[in-house]
């Protein structure tokens, strides 16, 4: 992603871009529920292994068909670290945590990714924290504390909640790791990253003693195939395309939309009902993200 200039070109606000943004948000908002449903039929991290076992060759095929250059040197190192953090730690922790954490609550914790990213790039010396970003981070983290408090008061599992939040941190750091390396093509980076993540999830699943049995029937396969087709391929392709049409901050507005979709779907399909503390915490998280993304930007 390139830094925006002082006089940025006008964004393409055509029906196609709005439709792409809506589909991207709907897909990624639904993936939290799909993971939770899939966990009811297959061991959680093993489910991630099955997903990546299918998604990884698809990534390699698309990369080969696109004739995109494969990363080398520092770019290769960045792609491998990205895969370890995003497809490895992030997937393993999110899948494991969602055995006990509702899909809506998980999505709220993942809405903090823009806040975590801002803090990370500041700590690495890539940019200075501006006042509105500091306030946004503080407000968002206060919201996370309220979400934890609300869930724990309702009997929520502390370790599972912590696993999901650490997964969100890993996801945020994975993007920073990729950004630190030289620019590279999307599909080769994700092909290599997915392969690394597959190895990590295999190791974690073995360490947890999960049963390695293939999903059975529609109930077992449908969530996994849905996540591959939509979460791994369609939504990511739309995200990359939108980055060529809109400013990064505009595309990152998805962080405000995805939790709303996830909470609604969880309530409508699985009767998940966040408590008052969780709802208030979610409002603070979204307020902090809004402040971080949009205040002081042109």
PyMOL commands that set and color helices and strands:
alter all, ss='L'
color gray80, all
select helices_A, chain A and resi 15-38+44-66+73-97+103-110+113-123+131-153+158-180+186-208+217-243+248-251+254-270+276-294
alter helices_A, ss='H'
color red, helices_A
deselect
rebuild
show_as cartoon
